[in-house]
Amino acid sequence: AEAREILGQLRRANNELESLIEADLARAQLEERARLARDLHDGLAQDLWLAKLKAGRLAAVGELTGESGRLLGEVENAISAGLAEARQALMTLRSAAPAGTGLCDLLRRDVEDFEDRFGVRVSLTCDRGADALPTRSQAELLRIVQEALVNTRKHADATVVRVTLSIEGGSVDLSVTDNGRGFDP
């Protein structure tokens, strides 16, 4: 009986230790995310804004014609795309989800933000069973959807995107389709 009591105490202590380790890891991740967000904001984002201002001043000179004018337009578009990606990265880093936020809610938040920022209509169908997936799997699925949306914006010229996540028989099916110009898979 004494051995069972000691074994029970050891199990409870191990469970408590695991909880403390998870909390410490979560705190460390939040601190690292905050540091990365600061570095990104203070470095890349500010450099891109400066480049955009300089390109605007160059365009205002008005002496660029033909090839040089076209190249300046491409540079301005590339800077704008870089700024949009930097904003997305900052938002992702700064918006740590509260504990217990499910994958479907996180996807809905990202989809709504994408719609607001880029004017592309996105429909989301998400099986609530996805909220029960392991945390790592949820994070990977979220990143896949985010990257697919970025690629749609950058390459497809789409006006409508459909994101569907379903769980059937232990299998995850994620589909991202759009009405943009495609490619032969």
Buried (B, 14 or more C-beta within 10 A) or exposed (E): EEEEEEEEEEEEEEEEEEEEEEEEEEEEEEEEBEEBBEEBBEEBBEEBEEBBEEBEEBBEEEEBEEEEEEEBEEBBEEBEBBBBBBBBBBBBBBBEBEEEEBBBBBBBBBBEBBBEEBEBBBEBEBBEBBBEBEEEEBBBBBEEBBEBBBEBBEEBEBEEBBBBBBBEEEEBEBEBBBBBEEEEE
